[in-house]
Amino acid sequence: MSDLKLVIGNKNYSSWSLRPWFFLKNLGIDFEEELVWLFEEKKESHLSSYFSNEKVPVLVDSTFALQDGSSLQVWDTLAIIEHIATRFKKGWPEDMANKAIARAVSAEMHSGFTGIRNALPMNCKKHFPNYPIEAEVQQDIDRIVAVWDYCRGTLNEKDSFSSKGSWLFGEFSGADAMFAPVVMRMIGYDVQLSGFASDYAQMVLENTAMQEWVSAGKLETHVIEEDEV
Ligand SMILES: N[C@@H](CCC(=O)N[C@@H](CS)C(=O)NCC(=O)O)C(=O)O
């Protein structure tokens, strides 16, 4: 039994849940998962047993007991990633400057890109060939591609990231976890990519953890109407 439990939503739809799940899996950290079917009758009562804002993901870390005897709960994706990285001393680039940039691009993902997030909801089951991409969404896509190129290209020369791996900062980091659902959106809605962005998206899609998540998502039968386009 693991001392970590990650409470997540439907794998087909829950992009926020995918991020810490993908992070833990790619760091090889053992955890249990509890799946809550989002927007269904029992969801509220179920999630109210956690001190979250009734949203997923929530991480329960039973190595830390609070004053009332309950286990530490961490809600909100970025806070979960930070907690895991702090506790296990891995998950961000080692170099301080690279770590700062990895955090900056992760924070930008966390607080922005509403165009792509609203218009192209993650749906692991679906593929939409030639899906029409609106200008506002294209702006987000262009910025995301620029961010990826910046992480890989600009910094790459300085640190030879390519010798460390194919992730945004060479080795896998929280930045890759934060962008993982974006890759699923780009692939699902047939966004045309080239250069590093195209190779990166393919690598994320083929990642063992991503394949495990997508396979489970495809088996789900629950439908969230508002996430269907
Ligand atoms: N900023 C939060 C967002 C969490 C979030 O919006 N989660 C969605 C699922 S992807 C959710 O729980 N939705 C259910 C609801 O809003 O009732 C985070 O980073 O964790």
The ligand as a MOL file (V3000), in Angstrom:
LIG
                    3D

  0  0  0     0  0            999 V3000
M  V30 BEGIN CTAB
M  V30 COUNTS 20 19 0 0 0
M  V30 BEGIN ATOM
M  V30 1 N -6.6530 24.9550 -11.0610 0
M  V30 2 C -7.1280 23.6410 -10.6930 0
M  V30 3 C -8.1980 23.2050 -11.6790 0
M  V30 4 C -8.8940 21.9410 -11.2670 0
M  V30 5 C -10.1160 21.6500 -12.1300 0
M  V30 6 O -10.7290 22.5480 -12.7110 0
M  V30 7 N -10.5080 20.3500 -12.1860 0
M  V30 8 C -11.6700 19.9370 -12.9390 0
M  V30 9 C -11.4330 18.6270 -13.6680 0
M  V30 10 S -10.2930 18.7070 -14.9730 0
M  V30 11 C -12.7990 19.6400 -11.9750 0
M  V30 12 O -12.5980 19.1010 -10.9120 0
M  V30 13 N -14.0080 19.9720 -12.3750 0
M  V30 14 C -15.1680 19.6480 -11.6140 0
M  V30 15 C -15.9600 20.8460 -11.2010 0
M  V30 16 O -15.5850 21.9670 -11.5860 0
M  V30 17 O -16.9470 20.6330 -10.5240 0
M  V30 18 C -5.9240 22.7060 -10.6610 0
M  V30 19 O -4.8780 23.1120 -11.1290 0
M  V30 20 O -5.9950 21.6060 -10.1300 0
M  V30 END ATOM
M  V30 BEGIN BOND
M  V30 1 1 1 2
M  V30 2 1 2 3
M  V30 3 1 2 18
M  V30 4 1 3 4
M  V30 5 1 4 5
M  V30 6 2 5 6
M  V30 7 1 5 7
M  V30 8 1 7 8
M  V30 9 1 8 9
M  V30 10 1 8 11
M  V30 11 1 9 10
M  V30 12 2 11 12
M  V30 13 1 11 13
M  V30 14 1 13 14
M  V30 15 1 14 15
M  V30 16 2 15 16
M  V30 17 1 15 17
M  V30 18 2 18 19
M  V30 19 1 18 20
M  V30 END BOND
M  V30 END CTAB
M  END
